[in-house]
C-alpha cells in the first residue's frame, strides 16, 4: 500500500540524513515495489505535466505525467535527484560535460532507460534529455534535493548544443502541450 502523506513525510525525513540521495532512493524504491498502488494513490491526471506534491528549499517532489512520444531537450538540475517510474517508459540520454567540450557544450556519452518500477538516480551536475518512447502516457515521481522552481539552470539548444539559461515556463509548457 502506498500512502501519499507517509511518502512525503518519509522523504522529508530522508533529506535530514547524511546521504540524502541514498536515503530518498530507499524511500522511492520501497514505493516502486508496488507501482499500481502509487498510481491508485496519486490518481491519473488527464493533463500532462508536473503536479507539485511538496516544494521547499530542501526538497521538491513532483508527480509528472509524460505524454506519449514526448521529448525534452537537454537540461541540468544543479541538484541531486531521484526518479521512480510507476507507469510506462522513459529513456534518458546523458550529456556530461567532458574535457575539451569548452564551457558551454556537451557530448552524449550514455543512456539510461527506465521502465515501470525502476528507480533512477541523477547526480547534481548531470545534463540529460528525456524521451517517452511509448505510445502511452508515462508517470513518475521526481524528487529533487532543493528548490526546483527557483534555482537558475541551463538548457542546451538541440541543434547547436549551445548552453543558454533554462526558460522553465516554456520548458514545462512544452511538456504540457505535447499530445
Ligand atoms: Fe530533468
Backbone and ligand atoms as CSV (ligand in chain L), in Angstrom:
chain,resi,resn,atom,element,x,y,z
A,1,UNK,N,N,0.839,-1.196,0.000
A,1,UNK,CA,C,0.000,0.000,0.000
A,1,UNK,C,C,0.875,1.247,0.000
A,2,UNK,N,N,0.508,2.213,-0.801
A,2,UNK,CA,C,1.235,3.474,-0.873
A,2,UNK,C,C,0.393,4.571,-0.235
A,3,UNK,N,N,0.970,5.241,0.749
A,3,UNK,CA,C,0.271,6.333,1.421
A,3,UNK,C,C,0.986,7.638,1.060
A,4,UNK,N,N,0.269,8.528,0.377
A,4,UNK,CA,C,0.873,9.756,-0.135
A,4,UNK,C,C,1.495,10.598,0.978
A,5,UNK,N,N,0.768,10.811,2.045
A,5,UNK,CA,C,1.270,11.659,3.119
A,5,UNK,C,C,2.456,11.021,3.844
A,6,UNK,N,N,2.406,9.692,3.992
A,6,UNK,CA,C,3.527,8.993,4.624
A,6,UNK,C,C,4.774,9.083,3.741
A,7,UNK,N,N,4.558,8.971,2.425
A,7,UNK,CA,C,5.670,9.084,1.476
A,7,UNK,C,C,6.329,10.461,1.586
A,8,UNK,N,N,5.525,11.516,1.641
A,8,UNK,CA,C,6.070,12.872,1.769
A,8,UNK,C,C,6.864,12.998,3.070
A,9,UNK,N,N,6.294,12.465,4.137
A,9,UNK,CA,C,6.966,12.528,5.435
A,9,UNK,C,C,8.279,11.748,5.416
A,10,UNK,N,N,8.273,10.573,4.784
A,10,UNK,CA,C,9.492,9.751,4.708
A,10,UNK,C,C,10.581,10.459,3.895
A,11,UNK,N,N,10.175,11.123,2.814
A,11,UNK,CA,C,11.156,11.857,2.002
A,11,UNK,C,C,11.724,13.037,2.786
A,12,UNK,N,N,10.859,13.761,3.488
A,12,UNK,CA,C,11.317,14.907,4.280
A,12,UNK,C,C,12.285,14.444,5.363
A,13,UNK,N,N,12.005,13.291,5.946
A,13,UNK,CA,C,12.893,12.735,6.960
A,13,UNK,C,C,14.220,12.301,6.335
A,14,UNK,N,N,14.151,11.739,5.126
A,14,UNK,CA,C,15.355,11.246,4.451
A,14,UNK,C,C,16.340,12.375,4.148
A,15,UNK,N,N,15.839,13.566,3.798
A,15,UNK,CA,C,16.755,14.654,3.460
A,15,UNK,C,C,17.390,15.280,4.696
A,16,UNK,N,N,17.025,14.809,5.860
A,16,UNK,CA,C,17.710,15.250,7.079
A,16,UNK,C,C,18.830,14.289,7.468
A,17,UNK,N,N,19.004,13.203,6.659
A,17,UNK,CA,C,20.045,12.218,6.955
A,17,UNK,C,C,21.345,12.579,6.243
A,18,UNK,N,N,22.401,11.818,6.533
A,18,UNK,CA,C,23.726,12.123,6.000
A,18,UNK,C,C,23.777,12.048,4.485
A,19,UNK,N,N,23.498,10.874,3.928
A,19,UNK,CA,C,23.493,10.716,2.477
A,19,UNK,C,C,22.056,10.873,2.005
A,20,UNK,N,N,21.674,12.091,1.713
A,20,UNK,CA,C,20.274,12.407,1.431
A,20,UNK,C,C,19.743,11.660,0.217
A,21,UNK,N,N,20.554,11.615,-0.845
A,21,UNK,CA,C,20.058,10.991,-2.076
A,21,UNK,C,C,19.826,9.496,-1.872
A,22,UNK,N,N,20.767,8.839,-1.180
A,22,UNK,CA,C,20.606,7.394,-0.942
A,22,UNK,C,C,19.412,7.127,-0.036
A,23,UNK,N,N,19.218,7.991,0.937
A,23,UNK,CA,C,18.089,7.802,1.843
A,23,UNK,C,C,16.768,7.966,1.095
A,24,UNK,N,N,16.703,8.950,0.202
A,24,UNK,CA,C,15.484,9.138,-0.600
A,24,UNK,C,C,15.322,7.968,-1.569
A,25,UNK,N,N,16.432,7.495,-2.106
A,25,UNK,CA,C,16.359,6.334,-3.009
A,25,UNK,C,C,15.670,5.155,-2.316
A,26,UNK,N,N,16.008,4.935,-1.050
A,26,UNK,CA,C,15.392,3.815,-0.322
A,26,UNK,C,C,13.889,4.012,-0.184
A,27,UNK,N,N,13.483,5.254,0.070
A,27,UNK,CA,C,12.050,5.545,0.205
A,27,UNK,C,C,11.334,5.292,-1.123
A,28,UNK,N,N,11.940,5.782,-2.208
A,28,UNK,CA,C,11.309,5.630,-3.529
A,28,UNK,C,C,11.312,4.156,-3.948
A,29,UNK,N,N,12.399,3.455,-3.665
A,29,UNK,CA,C,12.477,2.037,-4.035
A,29,UNK,C,C,11.385,1.231,-3.341
A,30,UNK,N,N,11.104,1.576,-2.087
A,30,UNK,CA,C,10.008,0.890,-1.379
A,30,UNK,C,C,8.684,1.148,-2.085
A,31,UNK,N,N,8.474,2.391,-2.492
A,31,UNK,CA,C,7.212,2.728,-3.180
A,31,UNK,C,C,7.105,2.004,-4.512
A,32,UNK,N,N,8.237,1.847,-5.200
A,32,UNK,CA,C,8.201,1.249,-6.540
A,32,UNK,C,C,8.044,-0.272,-6.514
A,33,UNK,N,N,8.025,-0.865,-5.320
A,33,UNK,CA,C,7.729,-2.305,-5.257
A,33,UNK,C,C,6.267,-2.573,-5.592
A,34,UNK,N,N,5.434,-1.515,-5.542
A,34,UNK,CA,C,4.025,-1.675,-5.889
A,34,UNK,C,C,3.570,-0.466,-6.721
A,35,UNK,N,N,3.996,-0.416,-7.986
A,35,UNK,CA,C,3.671,0.759,-8.823
A,35,UNK,C,C,2.174,0.977,-8.974
A,36,UNK,N,N,1.410,-0.095,-9.001
A,36,UNK,CA,C,-0.046,0.052,-9.160
A,36,UNK,C,C,-0.658,0.798,-7.977
A,37,UNK,N,N,-0.113,0.571,-6.787
A,37,UNK,CA,C,-0.621,1.259,-5.598
A,37,UNK,C,C,-0.286,2.748,-5.659
A,38,UNK,N,N,0.887,3.088,-6.205
A,38,UNK,CA,C,1.258,4.500,-6.368
A,38,UNK,C,C,0.311,5.169,-7.348
A,39,UNK,N,N,0.032,4.471,-8.433
A,39,UNK,CA,C,-0.883,5.006,-9.443
A,39,UNK,C,C,-2.272,5.246,-8.848
A,40,UNK,N,N,-2.706,4.307,-8.057
A,40,UNK,CA,C,-4.034,4.437,-7.458
A,40,UNK,C,C,-4.069,5.595,-6.453
A,41,UNK,N,N,-3.001,5.736,-5.689
A,41,UNK,CA,C,-2.985,6.766,-4.644
A,41,UNK,C,C,-2.829,8.176,-5.220
A,42,UNK,N,N,-2.037,8.300,-6.272
A,42,UNK,CA,C,-1.783,9.630,-6.829
A,42,UNK,C,C,-2.810,10.025,-7.874
A,43,UNK,N,N,-3.633,9.080,-8.284
A,43,UNK,CA,C,-4.632,9.380,-9.294
A,43,UNK,C,C,-4.034,9.334,-10.681
A,44,UNK,N,N,-4.829,9.661,-11.655
A,44,UNK,CA,C,-4.374,9.627,-13.039
A,44,UNK,C,C,-4.701,10.965,-13.701
A,45,UNK,N,N,-3.838,11.974,-13.487
A,45,UNK,CA,C,-4.119,13.284,-14.074
A,45,UNK,C,C,-4.264,13.175,-15.591
A,46,UNK,N,N,-5.332,13.742,-16.120
A,46,UNK,CA,C,-5.541,13.702,-17.570
A,46,UNK,C,C,-4.605,14.683,-18.258
A,47,UNK,N,N,-4.259,15.751,-17.544
A,47,UNK,CA,C,-3.424,16.800,-18.132
A,47,UNK,C,C,-1.945,16.469,-17.934
A,48,UNK,N,N,-1.165,16.412,-19.012
A,48,UNK,CA,C,0.271,16.142,-18.865
A,48,UNK,C,C,0.984,17.271,-18.135
A,49,UNK,N,N,2.157,16.958,-17.611
A,49,UNK,CA,C,2.967,17.958,-16.932
A,49,UNK,C,C,3.179,17.601,-15.479
A,50,UNK,N,N,3.841,18.492,-14.737
A,50,UNK,CA,C,4.153,18.215,-13.337
A,50,UNK,C,C,3.067,18.675,-12.383
A,51,UNK,N,N,2.791,17.876,-11.392
A,51,UNK,CA,C,1.964,18.285,-10.259
A,51,UNK,C,C,2.892,18.416,-9.057
A,52,UNK,N,N,2.761,19.505,-8.338
A,52,UNK,CA,C,3.620,19.694,-7.164
A,52,UNK,C,C,3.037,18.918,-5.986
A,53,UNK,N,N,3.829,17.988,-5.467
A,53,UNK,CA,C,3.422,17.227,-4.282
A,53,UNK,C,C,3.955,17.920,-3.034
A,54,UNK,N,N,5.201,18.393,-3.083
A,54,UNK,CA,C,5.807,19.138,-1.981
A,54,UNK,C,C,6.917,20.008,-2.570
A,55,UNK,N,N,6.997,21.242,-2.182
A,55,UNK,CA,C,8.061,22.121,-2.668
A,55,UNK,C,C,8.591,22.948,-1.512
A,56,UNK,N,N,9.890,22.822,-1.246
A,56,UNK,CA,C,10.544,23.645,-0.232
A,56,UNK,C,C,11.963,23.913,-0.717
A,57,UNK,N,N,12.751,24.615,0.084
A,57,UNK,CA,C,14.127,24.892,-0.318
A,57,UNK,C,C,14.996,23.641,-0.268
A,58,UNK,N,N,14.606,22.639,0.515
A,58,UNK,CA,C,15.449,21.451,0.676
A,58,UNK,C,C,14.992,20.268,-0.157
A,59,UNK,N,N,13.749,20.267,-0.596
A,59,UNK,CA,C,13.254,19.128,-1.376
A,59,UNK,C,C,12.057,19.567,-2.222
A,60,UNK,N,N,12.013,19.045,-3.445
A,60,UNK,CA,C,10.850,19.251,-4.310
A,60,UNK,C,C,10.383,17.877,-4.788
A,61,UNK,N,N,9.120,17.589,-4.573
A,61,UNK,CA,C,8.539,16.324,-5.010
A,61,UNK,C,C,7.494,16.633,-6.071
A,62,UNK,N,N,7.688,16.063,-7.254
A,62,UNK,CA,C,6.748,16.276,-8.354
A,62,UNK,C,C,6.170,14.945,-8.807
A,63,UNK,N,N,4.901,14.968,-9.167
A,63,UNK,CA,C,4.264,13.831,-9.830
A,63,UNK,C,C,4.114,14.243,-11.291
A,64,UNK,N,N,4.900,13.613,-12.168
A,64,UNK,CA,C,4.984,14.086,-13.553
A,64,UNK,C,C,4.304,13.106,-14.502
A,65,UNK,N,N,3.404,13.644,-15.318
A,65,UNK,CA,C,2.743,12.862,-16.357
A,65,UNK,C,C,3.364,13.225,-17.702
A,66,UNK,N,N,3.903,12.199,-18.366
A,66,UNK,CA,C,4.615,12.406,-19.627
A,66,UNK,C,C,3.733,11.972,-20.796
A,67,UNK,N,N,3.454,12.873,-21.738
A,67,UNK,CA,C,2.674,12.465,-22.908
A,67,UNK,C,C,3.434,11.432,-23.747
A,68,UNK,N,N,2.682,10.706,-24.539
A,68,UNK,CA,C,3.298,9.749,-25.459
A,68,UNK,C,C,4.271,10.472,-26.391
A,69,UNK,N,N,5.420,9.854,-26.594
A,69,UNK,CA,C,6.431,10.324,-27.550
A,69,UNK,C,C,6.966,11.717,-27.213
A,70,UNK,N,N,6.798,12.139,-25.973
A,70,UNK,CA,C,7.290,13.454,-25.549
A,70,UNK,C,C,8.827,13.468,-25.541
A,71,UNK,N,N,9.409,14.579,-25.960
A,71,UNK,CA,C,10.864,14.754,-25.944
A,71,UNK,C,C,11.192,16.041,-25.198
A,72,UNK,N,N,12.036,15.939,-24.196
A,72,UNK,CA,C,12.519,17.135,-23.504
A,72,UNK,C,C,13.995,17.333,-23.818
A,73,UNK,N,N,14.355,18.534,-24.239
A,73,UNK,CA,C,15.724,18.836,-24.663
A,73,UNK,C,C,16.695,18.786,-23.473
A,74,UNK,N,N,18.003,18.721,-23.780
A,74,UNK,CA,C,18.983,18.621,-22.692
A,74,UNK,C,C,18.880,19.781,-21.709
A,75,UNK,N,N,18.967,19.431,-20.430
A,75,UNK,CA,C,18.889,20.435,-19.371
A,75,UNK,C,C,19.606,19.906,-18.143
A,76,UNK,N,N,19.970,20.800,-17.236
A,76,UNK,CA,C,20.564,20.341,-15.981
A,76,UNK,C,C,19.601,20.614,-14.835
A,77,UNK,N,N,19.953,20.111,-13.647
A,77,UNK,CA,C,19.141,20.331,-12.451
A,77,UNK,C,C,19.903,21.138,-11.402
A,78,UNK,N,N,21.229,20.942,-11.348
A,78,UNK,CA,C,22.103,21.562,-10.347
A,78,UNK,C,C,21.741,21.142,-8.929
A,79,UNK,N,N,21.165,19.962,-8.811
A,79,UNK,CA,C,20.861,19.359,-7.509
A,79,UNK,C,C,20.644,17.863,-7.764
A,80,UNK,N,N,20.900,17.042,-6.759
A,80,UNK,CA,C,20.689,15.602,-6.963
A,80,UNK,C,C,19.198,15.326,-7.159
A,81,UNK,N,N,18.934,14.181,-7.765
A,81,UNK,CA,C,17.530,13.828,-7.972
A,81,UNK,C,C,17.354,12.316,-7.951
A,82,UNK,N,N,16.132,11.911,-7.665
A,82,UNK,CA,C,15.732,10.503,-7.673
A,82,UNK,C,C,14.392,10.428,-8.397
A,83,UNK,N,N,14.303,9.549,-9.384
A,83,UNK,CA,C,13.050,9.375,-10.115
A,83,UNK,C,C,12.547,7.945,-9.945
A,84,UNK,N,N,11.272,7.814,-9.669
A,84,UNK,CA,C,10.643,6.496,-9.602
A,84,UNK,C,C,9.548,6.436,-10.648
A,85,UNK,N,N,9.698,5.536,-11.608
A,85,UNK,CA,C,8.713,5.434,-12.697
A,85,UNK,C,C,7.648,4.409,-12.291
A,86,UNK,N,N,6.415,4.860,-12.182
A,86,UNK,CA,C,5.375,3.914,-11.756
A,86,UNK,C,C,4.398,3.561,-12.870
A,87,UNK,N,N,4.664,4.081,-14.081
A,87,UNK,CA,C,3.810,3.731,-15.220
A,87,UNK,C,C,4.552,4.074,-16.510
A,88,UNK,N,N,4.749,3.124,-17.391
A,88,UNK,CA,C,5.289,3.408,-18.716
A,88,UNK,C,C,6.798,3.249,-18.843
A,89,UNK,N,N,7.389,4.096,-19.687
A,89,UNK,CA,C,8.825,4.039,-20.006
A,89,UNK,C,C,9.383,5.442,-20.177
A,90,UNK,N,N,10.673,5.587,-19.872
A,90,UNK,CA,C,11.382,6.822,-20.193
A,90,UNK,C,C,12.819,6.464,-20.547
A,91,UNK,N,N,13.311,7.107,-21.594
A,91,UNK,CA,C,14.700,6.938,-21.991
A,91,UNK,C,C,15.446,8.237,-21.733
A,92,UNK,N,N,16.509,8.136,-20.959
A,92,UNK,CA,C,17.348,9.296,-20.657
A,92,UNK,C,C,18.632,9.228,-21.473
A,93,UNK,N,N,18.955,10.298,-22.157
A,93,UNK,CA,C,20.285,10.451,-22.757
A,93,UNK,C,C,21.100,11.331,-21.824
A,94,UNK,N,N,22.308,10.892,-21.517
A,94,UNK,CA,C,23.163,11.604,-20.550
A,94,UNK,C,C,24.242,12.380,-21.297
A,95,UNK,N,N,24.404,13.613,-20.901
A,95,UNK,CA,C,25.296,14.527,-21.610
A,95,UNK,C,C,26.285,15.177,-20.638
A,96,UNK,N,N,27.083,14.422,-19.929
A,96,UNK,CA,C,28.005,15.092,-19.006
A,96,UNK,C,C,29.009,15.940,-19.769
A,97,UNK,N,N,29.389,17.051,-19.169
A,97,UNK,CA,C,30.431,17.881,-19.776
A,97,UNK,C,C,31.736,17.092,-19.781
A,98,UNK,N,N,32.456,17.146,-20.873
A,98,UNK,CA,C,33.713,16.421,-20.993
A,98,UNK,C,C,34.869,17.400,-21.174
A,99,UNK,N,N,36.072,17.019,-20.767
A,99,UNK,CA,C,37.223,17.878,-21.012
A,99,UNK,C,C,37.333,18.164,-22.508
A,100,UNK,N,N,37.531,19.414,-22.843
A,100,UNK,CA,C,37.648,19.777,-24.249
A,100,UNK,C,C,36.342,20.212,-24.861
A,101,UNK,N,N,35.241,20.017,-24.141
A,101,UNK,CA,C,33.954,20.456,-24.671
A,101,UNK,C,C,33.818,21.979,-24.639
A,102,UNK,N,N,34.673,22.644,-23.867
A,102,UNK,CA,C,34.504,24.079,-23.698
A,102,UNK,C,C,33.498,24.353,-22.605
A,103,UNK,N,N,33.284,25.625,-22.332
A,103,UNK,CA,C,32.457,25.980,-21.181
A,103,UNK,C,C,30.977,25.714,-21.390
A,104,UNK,N,N,30.509,25.582,-22.625
A,104,UNK,CA,C,29.064,25.568,-22.805
A,104,UNK,C,C,28.565,24.426,-23.678
A,105,UNK,N,N,29.453,23.539,-24.111
A,105,UNK,CA,C,28.997,22.473,-24.993
A,105,UNK,C,C,29.020,21.132,-24.260
A,106,UNK,N,N,28.205,20.215,-24.771
A,106,UNK,CA,C,28.060,18.918,-24.133
A,106,UNK,C,C,28.219,17.816,-25.175
A,107,UNK,N,N,28.468,16.588,-24.691
A,107,UNK,CA,C,28.563,15.423,-25.571
A,107,UNK,C,C,27.737,14.301,-24.960
A,108,UNK,N,N,26.972,13.611,-25.795
A,108,UNK,CA,C,26.186,12.475,-25.310
A,108,UNK,C,C,27.120,11.287,-25.115
A,109,UNK,N,N,27.128,10.723,-23.912
A,109,UNK,CA,C,28.040,9.621,-23.644
A,109,UNK,C,C,27.335,8.390,-23.086
A,110,UNK,N,N,26.044,8.461,-22.916
A,110,UNK,CA,C,25.388,7.292,-22.349
A,110,UNK,C,C,23.886,7.449,-22.324
A,111,UNK,N,N,23.221,6.405,-21.891
A,111,UNK,CA,C,21.762,6.423,-21.807
A,111,UNK,C,C,21.326,5.528,-20.660
A,112,UNK,N,N,20.199,5.872,-20.094
A,112,UNK,CA,C,19.600,5.029,-19.069
A,112,UNK,C,C,18.108,4.941,-19.362
A,113,UNK,N,N,17.658,3.733,-19.619
A,113,UNK,CA,C,16.247,3.511,-19.897
A,113,UNK,C,C,15.581,2.979,-18.637
A,114,UNK,N,N,14.438,3.541,-18.299
A,114,UNK,CA,C,13.728,3.077,-17.110
A,114,UNK,C,C,12.315,2.636,-17.493
A,115,UNK,N,N,11.886,1.570,-16.847
A,115,UNK,CA,C,10.554,1.015,-17.065
A,115,UNK,C,C,9.795,1.033,-15.742
A,116,UNK,N,N,8.547,0.647,-15.804
A,116,UNK,CA,C,7.687,0.671,-14.617
A,116,UNK,C,C,8.349,-0.053,-13.442
A,117,UNK,N,N,8.448,0.644,-12.328
A,117,UNK,CA,C,9.042,0.078,-11.125
A,117,UNK,C,C,10.507,0.412,-10.935
A,118,UNK,N,N,11.141,1.023,-11.947
A,118,UNK,CA,C,12.566,1.351,-11.850
A,118,UNK,C,C,12.782,2.672,-11.097
A,119,UNK,N,N,13.945,2.758,-10.479
A,119,UNK,CA,C,14.355,3.979,-9.777
A,119,UNK,C,C,15.654,4.473,-10.408
A,120,UNK,N,N,15.710,5.749,-10.723
A,120,UNK,CA,C,16.882,6.337,-11.366
A,120,UNK,C,C,17.444,7.439,-10.485
A,121,UNK,N,N,18.753,7.410,-10.287
A,121,UNK,CA,C,19.436,8.470,-9.552
A,121,UNK,C,C,20.249,9.301,-10.533
A,122,UNK,N,N,20.155,10.608,-10.420
A,122,UNK,CA,C,20.980,11.503,-11.222
A,122,UNK,C,C,21.771,12.405,-10.293
A,123,UNK,N,N,23.032,12.622,-10.655
A,123,UNK,CA,C,23.903,13.453,-9.833
A,123,UNK,C,C,23.632,14.935,-10.034
A,124,UNK,N,N,24.223,15.718,-9.171
A,124,UNK,CA,C,23.999,17.171,-9.149
A,124,UNK,C,C,24.394,17.834,-10.465
A,125,UNK,N,N,25.456,17.331,-11.095
A,125,UNK,CA,C,25.998,18.018,-12.267
A,125,UNK,C,C,25.562,17.419,-13.598
A,126,UNK,N,N,24.685,16.423,-13.559
A,126,UNK,CA,C,24.326,15.745,-14.806
A,126,UNK,C,C,23.484,16.649,-15.713
A,127,UNK,N,N,23.686,16.462,-17.027
A,127,UNK,CA,C,22.789,17.049,-18.033
A,127,UNK,C,C,22.090,15.873,-18.699
A,128,UNK,N,N,20.762,15.953,-18.820
A,128,UNK,CA,C,20.066,14.856,-19.505
A,128,UNK,C,C,18.947,15.387,-20.392
A,129,UNK,N,N,18.618,14.584,-21.411
A,129,UNK,CA,C,17.405,14.810,-22.192
A,129,UNK,C,C,16.561,13.556,-22.032
A,130,UNK,N,N,15.266,13.698,-22.239
A,130,UNK,CA,C,14.352,12.613,-21.897
A,130,UNK,C,C,13.344,12.382,-23.018
A,131,UNK,N,N,13.107,11.106,-23.294
A,131,UNK,CA,C,12.117,10.718,-24.295
A,131,UNK,C,C,11.163,9.710,-23.666
A,132,UNK,N,N,9.877,9.913,-23.901
A,132,UNK,CA,C,8.927,8.840,-23.627
A,132,UNK,C,C,8.736,8.096,-24.951
A,133,UNK,N,N,9.344,6.928,-25.110
A,133,UNK,CA,C,9.302,6.252,-26.407
A,133,UNK,C,C,7.984,5.528,-26.656
A,134,UNK,N,N,7.146,5.499,-25.632
A,134,UNK,CA,C,5.913,4.727,-25.705
A,134,UNK,C,C,4.787,5.521,-26.371
A,135,UNK,N,N,3.826,4.819,-26.884
A,135,UNK,CA,C,2.625,5.467,-27.434
A,135,UNK,C,C,1.594,5.691,-26.340
A,136,UNK,N,N,1.990,5.428,-25.085
A,136,UNK,CA,C,1.104,5.647,-23.942
A,136,UNK,C,C,1.732,6.673,-23.001
A,137,UNK,N,N,0.909,7.220,-22.141
A,137,UNK,CA,C,1.392,8.134,-21.103
A,137,UNK,C,C,2.332,7.398,-20.153
A,138,UNK,N,N,3.363,8.103,-19.694
A,138,UNK,CA,C,4.223,7.586,-18.633
A,138,UNK,C,C,4.064,8.481,-17.402
A,139,UNK,N,N,4.286,7.889,-16.235
A,139,UNK,CA,C,4.111,8.650,-14.990
A,139,UNK,C,C,5.280,8.349,-14.050
A,140,UNK,N,N,5.769,9.399,-13.386
A,140,UNK,CA,C,6.915,9.217,-12.498
A,140,UNK,C,C,6.850,10.197,-11.335
A,141,UNK,N,N,7.408,9.763,-10.211
A,141,UNK,CA,C,7.652,10.664,-9.091
A,141,UNK,C,C,9.086,11.175,-9.237
A,142,UNK,N,N,9.239,12.487,-9.233
A,142,UNK,CA,C,10.565,13.096,-9.304
A,142,UNK,C,C,10.838,13.786,-7.965
A,143,UNK,N,N,11.993,13.513,-7.408
A,143,UNK,CA,C,12.367,14.162,-6.161
A,143,UNK,C,C,13.711,14.860,-6.358
A,144,UNK,N,N,13.746,16.128,-6.082
A,144,UNK,CA,C,14.944,16.950,-6.267
A,144,UNK,C,C,15.435,17.457,-4.910
A,145,UNK,N,N,16.753,17.453,-4.766
A,145,UNK,CA,C,17.334,17.870,-3.491
A,145,UNK,C,C,17.516,19.364,-3.391
A,146,UNK,N,N,16.434,20.106,-3.571
A,146,UNK,CA,C,16.489,21.557,-3.465
A,146,UNK,C,C,15.227,22.178,-4.008
A,147,UNK,N,N,15.273,23.476,-4.188
A,147,UNK,CA,C,14.116,24.211,-4.701
A,147,UNK,C,C,14.115,24.204,-6.220
A,148,UNK,N,N,13.375,23.295,-6.790
A,148,UNK,CA,C,13.395,23.083,-8.243
A,148,UNK,C,C,12.944,24.319,-9.009
A,149,UNK,N,N,11.966,25.037,-8.486
A,149,UNK,CA,C,11.328,26.093,-9.271
A,149,UNK,C,C,12.024,27.441,-9.173
A,150,UNK,N,N,12.958,27.607,-8.262
A,150,UNK,CA,C,13.633,28.896,-8.189
A,150,UNK,C,C,15.154,28.779,-8.220
A,151,UNK,N,N,15.647,27.675,-8.793
A,151,UNK,CA,C,17.086,27.530,-8.989
A,151,UNK,C,C,17.413,27.816,-10.460
A,152,UNK,N,N,18.166,28.872,-10.759
A,152,UNK,CA,C,18.505,29.157,-12.166
A,152,UNK,C,C,19.327,28.010,-12.755
A,153,UNK,N,N,18.912,27.533,-13.923
A,153,UNK,CA,C,19.596,26.393,-14.532
A,153,UNK,C,C,19.818,26.648,-16.012
A,154,UNK,N,N,20.328,25.617,-16.717
A,154,UNK,CA,C,20.634,25.756,-18.141
A,154,UNK,C,C,19.900,24.713,-18.956
A,155,UNK,N,N,19.690,25.043,-20.233
A,155,UNK,CA,C,19.263,24.066,-21.222
A,155,UNK,C,C,20.196,24.206,-22.416
A,156,UNK,N,N,20.183,23.194,-23.294
A,156,UNK,CA,C,21.085,23.183,-24.424
A,156,UNK,C,C,20.273,23.092,-25.708
A,157,UNK,N,N,20.610,23.963,-26.639
A,157,UNK,CA,C,19.887,24.005,-27.907
A,157,UNK,C,C,20.038,22.666,-28.638
A,158,UNK,N,N,18.934,22.045,-29.064
A,158,UNK,CA,C,19.038,20.722,-29.695
A,158,UNK,C,C,19.772,20.750,-31.028
A,159,UNK,N,N,19.855,21.898,-31.667
A,159,UNK,CA,C,20.557,21.972,-32.957
A,159,UNK,C,C,22.041,22.256,-32.778
A,160,UNK,N,N,22.367,23.235,-31.917
A,160,UNK,CA,C,23.767,23.661,-31.787
A,160,UNK,C,C,24.455,23.054,-30.578
A,161,UNK,N,N,23.682,22.512,-29.642
A,161,UNK,CA,C,24.170,22.032,-28.343
A,161,UNK,C,C,24.833,23.146,-27.540
A,162,UNK,N,N,24.483,24.372,-27.855
A,162,UNK,CA,C,24.973,25.511,-27.083
A,162,UNK,C,C,24.117,25.723,-25.845
A,163,UNK,N,N,24.780,26.167,-24.771
A,163,UNK,CA,C,24.099,26.362,-23.488
A,163,UNK,C,C,23.411,27.721,-23.425
A,164,UNK,N,N,22.250,27.746,-22.805
A,164,UNK,CA,C,21.549,29.006,-22.561
A,164,UNK,C,C,20.739,28.861,-21.282
A,165,UNK,N,N,20.322,29.972,-20.679
A,165,UNK,CA,C,19.526,29.868,-19.446
A,165,UNK,C,C,18.229,29.113,-19.707
A,166,UNK,N,N,17.866,28.254,-18.776
A,166,UNK,CA,C,16.628,27.478,-18.907
A,166,UNK,C,C,15.418,28.386,-18.719
A,167,UNK,N,N,14.563,28.396,-19.710
A,167,UNK,CA,C,13.271,29.078,-19.595
A,167,UNK,C,C,12.293,28.042,-19.062
A,168,UNK,N,N,12.170,27.990,-17.727
A,168,UNK,CA,C,11.411,26.902,-17.100
A,168,UNK,C,C,9.949,26.902,-17.535
A,169,UNK,N,N,9.395,28.094,-17.669
A,169,UNK,CA,C,7.984,28.172,-18.041
A,169,UNK,C,C,7.761,27.558,-19.427
A,170,UNK,N,N,8.614,27.928,-20.374
A,170,UNK,CA,C,8.487,27.377,-21.730
A,170,UNK,C,C,8.811,25.891,-21.736
A,171,UNK,N,N,9.780,25.507,-20.919
A,171,UNK,CA,C,10.195,24.108,-20.820
A,171,UNK,C,C,9.026,23.238,-20.353
A,172,UNK,N,N,8.344,23.682,-19.305
A,172,UNK,CA,C,7.225,22.900,-18.778
A,172,UNK,C,C,6.001,22.979,-19.687
A,173,UNK,N,N,5.853,24.120,-20.357
A,173,UNK,CA,C,4.730,24.257,-21.283
A,173,UNK,C,C,4.887,23.270,-22.428
A,174,UNK,N,N,6.110,23.075,-22.881
A,174,UNK,CA,C,6.366,22.114,-23.955
A,174,UNK,C,C,5.941,20.715,-23.528
A,175,UNK,N,N,6.176,20.410,-22.259
A,175,UNK,CA,C,5.766,19.090,-21.734
A,175,UNK,C,C,4.252,18.979,-21.689
A,176,UNK,N,N,3.605,20.069,-21.307
A,176,UNK,CA,C,2.154,20.032,-21.135
A,176,UNK,C,C,1.388,20.008,-22.443
A,177,UNK,N,N,1.979,20.586,-23.494
A,177,UNK,CA,C,1.206,20.740,-24.723
A,177,UNK,C,C,1.461,19.630,-25.726
A,178,UNK,N,N,2.386,18.726,-25.421
A,178,UNK,CA,C,2.555,17.577,-26.310
A,178,UNK,C,C,1.317,16.706,-26.238
A,179,UNK,N,N,1.052,16.013,-27.303
A,179,UNK,CA,C,-0.126,15.138,-27.279
A,179,UNK,C,C,0.274,13.740,-27.715
L,1,LIG,FE,FE,15.419,16.624,-15.842
